[in-house]
Amino acid sequence: LQTPRTYCAANTEDLEAVIDHVHSLQPSAPFMAAGVSMGGMLLLNYLGKAGRDTPLMAAAIFSAGWNVFESVESLEKPLNWLLFNYYLTTCLQSSISRHRQMLEELFDMDLVMKARTVREFDKQFTSVMFGYPTIDDYYEDASPCRKLKSVGIPVLCLNSVDDVFSPGHAIPVEAAKQNANVALVLTSCGGHIGFLEGIWPRKCTYMDRVFKQFVQAVFEHGDKIFSM
């Protein structure tokens, strides 16, 4: 890091800079974006803020966490904490410990390194870094479900209802129905960025096939699709 600043699921400044830069290089080229997991949350939050004012033609979102409150609650269940939460927390701590000398001027790094859940890490570090009064303010701002109604371009969203990072009951099905730009595809199984198929899964997953078909449809038949 060159400055004491990292990232969060609600801050889309870096994504906006990339999209604007790529568009400036090829302003007449068809332009799409895809986001996976937290990248999908960032992309959805960007689209919710931008509305129709984006150079993107369409977007594909895979395994996004729609409601951060529900996501962290799911991850804090005993088995999920053991399998995922603690490991993810240590990864987050490791990613910033390399820059401790720069960051400890702004944060109580000893307290940050004592976090045992993602929620505790976000409370002591992420929400503080981005100026949120409380962690609840950060989680509310970071939840894409609250911005879905403002999405102004065609978006295909793929989630599995057995995803511990985005539990099925928190997927905004009714909100998606209210926006004609949003197609929400749900599978009964697939986990988080899994979507493997068959007894002996091959390299190409259901997610891969959906992504390829959607991108091809937009690039080759976009005019027809958007006029429907």
Summary of the structure (lengths in Angstrom):
residues: 228
radius of gyration: 18.6
end to end distance: 46.4
largest distance: 56.6
contacts: 687
relative contact order: 0.16
helix: 51%
strand: 10%
